[in-house]
C-alpha cells in the first residue's frame, strides 16, 4: 500500500484541543476505575485510609481535606463525581472535554460529538442519590462504559490525519500518567508491609491495585504463582502488552510523534522524542526491579514530571508558533 | 370548515378521518399547502393526501424523535435543556414548506437580479457615485449611513462582488404574491438549518418524501468554496480558504462549524491568524501557513482593531491593510451594511431599475418614503392601517403598527412624523402566508417567511430552498427565534 501524503493543515490551537479532549475523557475513565475498585476491593482494611488514597493519587489531598472532614465513600464520591469546584472531578473533566469537542466540532466525527454531548448531559444530571451505596458501582460502570464508547467511536470514525494523532497522544499521555499515580499511592500505602516481607503483603491490596488498572487477569496469567512487588511494578511500568502500562503508552506516543514527522513533515516532535528516548532508558526491567527496593516513589514522581514535560514539549513543538 | 380544491377534498375525506389536517383552517390567509386559487401540482396533491392520511399520533411521535435528536446533538434549546445549552437552533416543525418550479423560478431569478443590483450599487457608491449625482437616492442617506465605510472608497474587489453571501427575506401576502421584506447583505445566517432540516426530514419523515422529486440542498458547501476560491488573490493555484468565527460561545457557532465542514476548511478564530509581511497567515502545527480567502462571520467593526473598533479581541490586527494590498480576499466585503439598510431598502426597486433597466422580479413590500410629499400625505391619511418605521433605527425601536396602536399613540406619532418626515418609511400591514404547523392543540396555520441564500463569486447561484421560519405562536407575525419562532424544511420541487 502506498502512503497517502496529507496536505490539509491543522490549526495549532485545534491540535492542543485534541490532546486535551482525549486527556479529559481518559481521566473520566481512570477516575471511575479508581473509585469503583476502591469501593469494591478495599473495604476489608481501613476504610478511611483506602478512600483517602484516591485524593492522594490525584494530588488532591490538600483540597480534599479543606472541604471534607473524613474520607468515605460518600465524601470521596461526592468530591470526584459531583463536585464542579473540584478541578479533578468528572464534572470538571466532562465540561472541559465537551468544550474542546465543541472547538473541534468541524474536525471530529458527528458520532463523537453526539456521544460526548449526551454523556455530558448524563454526568451533569448526577445527584447524591446516584452515588449512594446501592448505585455507586452502577455509576462507575456508566462512566467507564461511556468513555469506552467514546474510545471505540473515535477508533471507528475519526479520520486518521493529524488531529487523530494528537488525540491518540493525549490518550496515551493521560493513561501513562494515571498508571504511575496508581502505582505510587498503592506502593506508598503498602510500603511498611513489603519492607518487612513479601508474604505479609495483603493479597487483596495487590488485587485492588491491578484491578483498578484493569490488569488483574492479565497479571495472573503472566504470574500465576503470586504477587511480587517488583513484578507488579514491572507489569505496570515496563510491560509492552498491557494496554495501560506506562511503557506501552510511551511506545505508542513515540509512534505517533514519528508519524507526524515522517508522514506530515512536521518538525515539532524533536524535543518530545528526545525526552522519550531518555525515559525509555530508565524504564527497563532491570532498573525497575532495582528501584522497587525503596526508591520507586521518587522515580514515579520523576516519570510523572517527564510525562508533563512531554505534554509541554508537544505543545511547544506543534502549537507554540 | 376549510378545504381547498375538489380533488384534495376528496382525498381528505376518503382517507383517514383523523388525519393531521382534520379541522385545519387557514382562514383568510394564503396557505402554502392548500393554495386556493393557484394551479395545483401533482407532488403537492400527493403530499396533501399523505398528510391527510397520517394520524396525528404518528406526527407527534416523529416530532418527539426529531426533538430528541436535536437535543442529543446539542443544537437545540427546549424546556428540558439547561442554561448551558449554547447552541441554539430554531425549533423544527416537520411539515415541510413546498415551492413549485414556477415559484422557485421567480424567487431564483428575482434574488439573482437583486444581488446584481446590490453589488452594482455598492460599487457605484464606493466609486463614481453616479446614483447619488443622478438624484435617485439622497446622498446623505448613503454617505451618512452607519454602514457606509470610508475605507472602501476607491477600493476594487474581484468581479466587483461585495455581497458574496446574501440572504433575502421574502414573504407572501394573502393572494400568494412574493415580496422582499429585507436584504441581508452582511453576514446572513441560517443556511446550516436549511441543510440540517433536510437531513432531519430524511431521518424521521422520509416516507413523506418517497417518490417526490425534491431538489437537493447538499451542494452549498461546494458552491461556496468555489466562489471563495474564485475571489482569492490572483496567481494562487490552490487557495487556502478559512471560516473566521468569533468562537465557540457565539450563538451561530453551530453554523460556523457547518460551513467549515461543508467546505472542508479550517474553522479559525482571530487568534489563529496573524498578518506578517503584508500577508495573512494561520498558525498551524507546521508553523505559519498562508491564507488566501477569509469567509468571515464576524461584523465589520470587529475585523481589525487597527482599522475599526480598537477594543476588538475577535479580529486580526492589520487584516484590512493586507486586504487593501490584495494579498487576501474577505467575504462578504467590508461596507456592505449600507446596502441592507432599512432606508436604502425602500429605494431598492429604483436601484434595480437604475442599474439594470429592469422591473424588479420580486417586488418590495409596498413602501413609502415619507420624505416624499405624496407618500407623506398617504401615510398621514392611512396611519391607522400602516406600519411606520424610522429609517435610522434598528430592532423595531420607534416603530408603530397602526392597527395595534391606540388613538393617543397614533396622534403622538403623527406629530413626530410631520416634524421629521424624512426619518420615516411606511408599509402596509402584511397578512403573511401560513403553513400547517404542529401545535399543542393540533395542526394549525402559522405565519411563515423564506430566506433563500445566494452565493456570488464571478456569478450568482441560489441554493434551491432556503430557511423557512415559522411563527409558532398563534396570530404573531414575528418569526425570529427569540420570539418563539421555529423553522421548516423547504422543498423546491424539481
Interface residues (C-beta under 8 A of the other chain):
Chain A: X8 X9 X10 X11 X12 X13 X14 X15 X99 X102 X103 X105 X106 X110 X113 X114 X117 X118 X124 X162 X166 X260 X264 X265 X266 X267 X268 X318 X319 X321
Chain B: X72 X73 X74 X82 X84 X240 X248 X253 X256 X257 X260 X261 X264 X266 X267 X268 X269 X271 X272 X282 X283 X284 X285 X286 X287 X288 X289
